[in-house]
Amino acid sequence: MSTHPPDDVITLPEAARMLGVGPTTLKRWTDQGRVPHTRTPGGHRRFLRSVIQDFRSMVDPRAGVGRGPGALAVRLGGPADWLDRARSLADSDRLEAALLALRAECRNWGEVGDAVMAEFIPGLRQRVQARYLSEGARCAATLSVQRAALRCAGRMRPRTGSPVAVVACPGGDACDVLLALAETVLREREFSVVDVGATTQPEVLAEVIAEQGPHVVVLLGDATADLATLAVRLGGVDRVAQEGGAALWLVGRAPWPRLPSSRRLDSLAALSLAARRYRPDDAEEAADQGRPGAGFTS
């Protein structure tokens, strides 16, 4: 927040007054990762006034008092509604507030990610085509989604000994956004995440899998991905994953090539469910027996 004017940075009591709740309630929400904030070197919480104003405009925070972690009531938090505010949401601080507002009405981060990928990202492209939005504004808003999702992911710390997921996106138009949203999904399920990036060459991905020894390899792709390109970029990855005892999950509606040892998950919500059900001991047992689809319980 050092780049923002001093009068735009406010303390916890000031932010609580703006939201109409007590400091203890706001402190609890920040500990749950539900309100955008940062901390000073001394550990004190700080907030951006503009972000709290945006957050207040999208949710009714008083609905959350005493009702548990999912109780914030959203007024204007859906991705379709964000399109009318795309220019202001190019600020990743404000986009983070919007993502957290949407998370308040969804069961998990997978549902948030699916809503963003189904509505907001395509909606930005459509508005550029209709000349309601410039290409520069679209790129800025897309980058802000990525940064905001990574901030949300960064607040969810996996426990020591958590399962490890190597994540890559070998195809699709929105790889960077998909990767960031997938990281929030996996962090919420207490996975440690190694992000290999977009359009990674198969030999590089194979090296990372061999070096990291992950429990799960998660590959992401949307419907814009090309089957031939995916086949080239995934050459041998399934073999390396299986040899290392890792489950291989193919996430998204990409035209994935046939990989016998993999499991298909058509959405980020499905990834969230798979990660919740995952048990490392299942993966190790399945690898020993040479069975595909490791790491799931019924």
Order of alpha helices (4+ residues) and beta strands (2+ residues): beta-alpha-alpha-beta-beta-alpha-beta-beta-alpha-alpha-alpha-alpha-alpha-beta-alpha-beta-alpha-beta-alpha-alpha-beta-beta-alpha-alpha
